[in-house]
Amino acid sequence: MKDVRYTQLADVLVSYSLNVQKDESVLIDAMDMSYEIISELVQAVTAKGGHAFVKTSSSKVVRALYLYGSLKTFEIMAETDLAFMKQMQGYISLRNYDNSFEFCDVPAEKMMLIRKIMRSVIDWRVKRTKWCVVRWPSSSMAQAASMSTEAFEDFYFKVCTMDYRRMSESSKALVALMQKTDKVRLVGPGETDLTFSIKGIPMLSATGQNNLPDGEVFTAPVRDSANGVICYNTPSLYEGKKYENIRLRFEKGRIVEATASDTQAINSIFDTDEGARYVGEFAIGLNPHITDGMCDILFDEKITGSIHFTPGSSYDDASNGNVSSIHWDLVMIQTPKYGGGKIYFDDVLVRDNGLFVIDALKPLNP
């Protein structure tokens, strides 16, 4: 029997997230996915007068390429993938990870080299196409969320097909306030006490256009402005490896000290290039349905009452000039369950223990 939720999700992706127009070409890039949702997306794109293209892959096969493939393989892949991507106006990425740690035994040094080689493809896709990245509900994700598979599927479709147009309207007040703000101060669990400036950097809301689920307002700190300490209380996966208890100390915008459950490994990531030790994004999570971390960045960065402060490259539309081959959304939750916390804009308390305290922003509270 056809699952109507697949049709609803395909409609959100094609009609709202990408807003596919007649004669636009859209690549559906699916890893470990069943045919049903791919078929729905093909139908939805075609119904809009667009042209659907499909690329399928297996995470186990990709792991084999990462482990055993030559760098020449990836150089050729980058060249051919870029030529193909230049024919696309839209891109939908679907990922169904039965094992979130599938790539954990790929040497970090090789992953960094591969990432640099493939960067041109990603840059074109991000800067030149309409795109959306989507996880798919799996038993491993349900386990990470401490939910049954059925309950997690219900949760997943609820957050991915919610009224993002309404969220977009509600977020305009926060965007407007941040546009007037110079100094931000974050206080939170552990030693967290961090200040930085966002003056002059564009403020944008993310409400279902590039990610599902979605829900954040983001900008970037002035590149050399961050000073203090931030302790992230949400575990994070990076290239298949889990990092916990991440603590970063900043001086003049630069990470001068980094510790974590694997301090040596996390410092090797921040040593990828010069920009990796600076921050390219500051964002406030707004999705009212996502309240707990599940070690999946796409969900965790949207947690209501959270922030993420992201080492690595900034986005072109909210740029602080920082360039890096990494962009790692590290999350701190400031709700009472996770130790609380405060956000100040120009010394005025804006959010306390995960709830906005300014009248104009209260509609964003769960």
C-alpha positions in Angstrom: 0.0 0.0 0.0 1.3 3.5 -0.9 2.4 5.5 2.1 0.8 9.0 1.7 3.6 10.5 3.9 6.1 9.8 1.0 3.9 11.8 -1.3 3.6 14.7 1.2 7.3 14.8 1.7 8.0 14.7 -2.0 5.6 17.6 -2.4 7.4 19.7 0.3 10.8 19.1 -1.3 9.8 19.7 -4.9 7.1 22.4 -4.5 8.5 24.3 -1.5 12.1 23.6 -0.8 13.3 23.6 -4.4 10.3 25.3 -6.0 11.0 23.4 -9.2 10.1 25.3 -12.4 9.3 24.1 -15.9 12.3 22.7 -17.8 14.6 22.7 -14.7 16.8 19.6 -14.2 17.0 18.1 -10.7 19.4 15.4 -9.5 18.0 13.1 -6.9 21.2 11.7 -5.1 20.1 8.7 -3.0 22.3 6.6 -0.7 20.9 3.3 0.8 17.4 4.3 -0.2 14.4 2.2 -1.3 12.7 3.0 -4.5 9.4 4.3 -3.1 10.5 7.8 -2.1 12.7 8.1 -5.2 9.7 7.2 -7.4 7.6 9.9 -5.6 10.3 12.5 -6.2 10.6 11.6 -9.9 6.9 11.9 -10.3 6.7 15.2 -8.4 9.6 16.8 -10.4 8.0 15.6 -13.7 4.6 17.0 -12.6 6.2 20.4 -12.3 7.5 20.2 -15.9 11.0 19.4 -14.7 13.5 16.7 -15.6 14.4 14.2 -12.9 17.8 12.5 -12.8 18.7 9.8 -10.3 22.0 8.7 -8.8 21.9 5.8 -6.3 24.8 4.5 -4.1 25.5 2.3 -1.2 27.3 3.5 1.9 29.2 0.2 2.1 30.4 0.6 -1.5 31.3 4.2 -0.8 33.3 3.1 2.2 35.2 0.6 0.0 36.1 3.5 -2.3 37.2 5.7 0.5 39.4 2.9 2.0 40.9 1.4 -1.2 40.3 3.8 -4.0 43.2 5.8 -5.4 43.2 9.6 -5.2 43.2 9.5 -9.0 39.8 7.8 -8.8 38.4 10.8 -6.9 40.1 13.3 -9.2 38.3 11.7 -12.2 35.0 11.5 -10.2 35.3 15.2 -9.3 35.8 16.1 -12.9 32.9 14.1 -14.2 30.6 14.9 -11.3 31.2 18.6 -11.7 30.5 18.5 -15.5 27.2 16.7 -14.7 26.3 19.1 -11.8 26.7 22.0 -14.1 23.7 20.7 -16.1 21.5 20.7 -12.9 19.3 23.5 -11.5 18.3 21.5 -8.5 19.7 18.9 -6.2 18.1 16.6 -3.6 20.3 14.5 -1.3 18.6 11.5 0.4 20.7 9.5 3.0 19.5 6.4 4.9 22.3 5.4 7.2 21.7 2.1 8.8 25.1 2.5 10.5 26.1 6.1 11.2 29.7 4.9 11.9 30.1 3.3 8.5 33.1 5.5 7.6 34.7 5.5 11.1 37.7 3.3 10.0 38.6 5.4 7.0 41.9 7.2 7.9 41.3 10.8 8.7 44.2 11.9 6.5 42.7 10.3 3.4 39.2 11.7 4.1 40.7 15.2 4.2 42.4 14.7 0.9 39.2 13.3 -0.7 37.2 16.2 0.7 39.6 18.7 -0.8 39.5 16.9 -4.2 35.6 16.8 -4.3 35.3 20.4 -3.0 34.7 21.9 -6.4 31.5 19.7 -6.9 30.1 20.7 -3.5 30.9 24.4 -4.1 29.1 24.4 -7.4 26.1 22.5 -5.9 25.8 24.9 -2.9 26.4 28.1 -4.8 24.8 27.4 -8.2 21.8 25.2 -7.6 18.7 25.0 -5.5 19.4 22.2 -3.1 18.0 20.3 -0.1 19.7 17.7 2.1 17.4 15.1 3.7 18.0 12.2 6.1 15.8 9.2 6.0 14.3 7.5 9.1 16.2 4.3 10.0 16.4 1.9 12.9 19.8 3.3 13.9 18.4 6.9 14.0 15.5 5.7 16.1 18.0 4.0 18.5 20.0 7.2 18.7 16.8 9.1 19.5 15.9 6.5 22.1 12.6 5.8 20.3 10.9 2.8 18.7 11.3 2.6 14.9 7.6 3.3 14.4 7.5 6.3 16.8 10.6 7.7 15.2 9.1 7.5 11.7 6.0 9.4 13.0 8.3 12.0 14.5 10.4 12.3 11.4 7.5 12.9 9.0 5.9 15.3 11.5 9.1 17.5 11.6 9.8 17.3 7.9 6.3 18.2 6.7 5.4 20.8 9.2 4.3 24.3 8.2 7.6 25.8 7.2 6.0 28.9 5.7 4.6 29.8 9.1 8.0 29.3 10.7 9.5 31.5 8.1 7.1 34.3 9.0 7.7 33.9 12.7 11.4 34.0 12.3 11.4 37.5 10.7 11.4 39.2 14.1 14.6 37.4 15.2 16.3 38.2 11.9 15.4 41.9 12.4 16.7 42.0 15.9 20.0 40.3 15.0 20.5 42.8 12.2 20.6 45.6 14.8 22.9 43.6 17.1 26.7 44.1 17.5 27.8 42.0 20.5 26.6 38.5 21.4 27.3 36.8 24.6 26.6 33.1 25.3 26.6 31.7 28.8 25.9 28.0 29.3 26.9 24.7 30.8 30.4 24.1 32.0 32.8 27.0 31.5 30.8 28.5 28.6 31.2 32.2 28.5 31.8 33.5 25.0 31.5 36.9 23.4 31.7 37.9 19.7 30.3 40.4 17.2 27.8 39.9 14.4 27.8 43.5 13.3 27.6 43.9 9.5 27.1 40.2 8.7 23.8 39.3 6.9 21.2 37.4 9.0 19.1 34.7 7.3 16.4 32.3 8.3 16.5 28.6 7.3 13.0 27.3 7.2 12.9 24.2 4.9 14.7 25.4 1.8 18.0 23.6 2.2 17.5 21.1 4.9 14.6 18.9 6.1 14.1 19.0 9.0 14.9 22.7 9.4 14.4 25.6 11.7 17.2 28.2 12.5 18.3 31.8 12.1 21.9 32.0 11.2 24.7 34.5 10.5 28.5 34.5 11.1 30.7 36.1 13.8 33.1 38.8 12.7 36.1 36.6 12.0 38.5 37.8 14.7 35.9 38.8 17.3 35.3 35.6 19.4 36.8 35.5 22.8 36.2 33.0 25.7 35.2 29.4 26.1 32.4 27.3 24.7 31.6 23.8 25.9 29.3 21.8 23.6 27.0 19.4 25.4 25.8 17.5 22.3 27.9 14.7 20.9 28.7 15.1 17.2 29.7 12.8 14.4 32.4 13.9 12.0 33.5 11.7 9.1 32.0 8.7 10.9 33.7 9.3 14.2 31.9 10.4 17.4 33.2 13.3 19.5 32.0 14.2 23.0 32.8 16.8 25.6 34.1 19.3 23.1 35.6 22.4 24.7 37.0 25.3 22.6 38.8 28.3 23.8 39.0 31.4 21.5 41.3 34.3 21.3 40.7 37.0 18.7 38.4 34.6 16.8 40.9 31.7 16.6 40.6 28.3 18.4 43.7 28.3 20.5 42.8 25.3 22.6 40.6 22.3 21.7 39.8 19.3 23.9 37.4 16.5 23.4 36.9 12.8 23.9 39.7 12.4 21.4 41.7 15.6 21.7 44.4 14.5 19.2 41.8 13.7 16.5 39.8 16.9 16.9 42.9 19.0 16.7 43.9 17.3 13.4 40.5 18.4 12.0 41.1 22.0 13.1 44.6 21.8 11.5 43.1 20.9 8.1 43.7 24.5 7.0 44.0 28.0 8.4 40.2 28.7 8.2 39.4 25.5 10.2 40.4 27.3 13.5 38.0 30.2 12.9 34.2 30.2 12.9 32.0 30.5 9.9 28.5 30.4 11.4 26.5 31.3 14.5 22.9 30.0 14.5 19.9 29.7 16.8 17.8 26.6 16.7 14.1 27.0 16.4 12.3 23.7 15.5 9.7 23.2 18.3 9.4 19.4 17.6 13.1 18.7 18.1 14.1 18.8 21.8 16.9 16.3 22.3 20.2 15.4 20.6 20.6 12.3 18.5 24.1 12.6 17.2 22.8 13.7 13.8 23.8 17.2 12.9 20.9 17.7 10.5 18.5 17.2 13.4 20.6 18.4 16.3 21.4 21.9 14.9 17.6 22.6 14.8 16.9 21.8 18.4 14.7 24.3 20.1 16.7 26.2 22.7 20.0 25.4 21.1 22.8 27.3 19.3 25.5 26.1 17.0 28.9 27.8 16.7 30.5 26.3 13.6 34.3 26.0 13.0 35.1 26.3 9.3 33.9 28.0 6.2 31.2 30.7 6.2 28.3 30.7 3.8 28.5 33.1 0.8 25.1 34.7 1.8 26.3 35.2 5.4 30.0 35.6 4.9 32.6 36.8 7.3 35.4 36.0 4.8 36.4 32.7 6.4 37.3 30.0 4.0 38.0 26.4 4.9 37.4 22.9 3.6 35.4 22.1 6.8 32.1 23.3 8.2 31.3 21.5 11.4 28.0 22.5 13.2 28.7 21.9 16.8 25.7 22.2 19.1 25.1 23.5 22.6 21.6 23.1 24.1 20.6 25.7 26.6 17.3 24.2 28.0 17.1 23.3 31.7 17.4 19.6 30.9 20.8 20.2 29.4 22.1 22.7 32.0 20.4 25.9 30.9 22.1 29.0 29.5 21.5 32.5 28.3 21.9 34.6 25.1 22.6 38.3 25.4 22.4 40.8 22.5 24.3 44.0 23.3 24.0 43.1 27.0 20.2 42.6 26.9 19.0 39.1 27.8 17.2 37.7 24.8 16.8 34.0 25.6 16.9 32.4 29.0 17.1 28.6 29.5 16.0 28.0 26.0 13.0 30.4 25.9 12.9 33.8 24.3 12.0 36.5 26.9 11.4 39.4 24.5 7.8 39.8 23.5 8.4 40.0 19.8 10.3 36.7 19.9 7.9 34.7 22.1 6.0 33.3 19.2 9.2 31.3 18.4 8.9 29.4 21.8 7.6 25.9 21.6 
